[in-house]
């Protein structure tokens, strides 16, 4: 599975689980840490964990497991690190406070459309 297919699969999982305001930051020209951030918000802690579970399940079907998972139990900001892509699932409050979209202001912001 190539990177685009993984991005689309993660994007689909977020959308199917009603993730709010999803966006993809292309960081390839800014850092070597990762190529992409997929960011989405959830309505509450239960919804946040459901989003994370959906991404984990969808990518596990493609035999991909994250290198690291952070914040699942606390369910305020869940990070799923797949190496080339880091998924940030956040409550609206956390997203507003940390403002990753603004922090990485040089990143190309895009949304994916599923064919």
Secondary structure by P-SEA (a helix, b strand, c coil): ccaaaaaaaaaaaaaaacccbbbbbbccccccccccccccccccaaaaaaaaaaaaaaaaaaccccccccccccccbbbbbcccbbbbbbcaaaaaaacccccccccbbbbbbcc
